[in-house]
């Protein structure tokens, strides 16, 4: 079991939390951008 402590897989497991948080933040930002774009596009379309 000692070899598991130094394996690259183990390091990947430690990084997962920060990577997951980064991915969630990026997803949130993209969703916010797309929602805003959609709102602007629909308001421009209704004004024409």
PyMOL commands that set and color helices and strands:
alter all, ss='L'
color gray80, all
select helices_A, chain A and resi 2-5+8-47
alter helices_A, ss='H'
color red, helices_A
deselect
rebuild
show_as cartoon
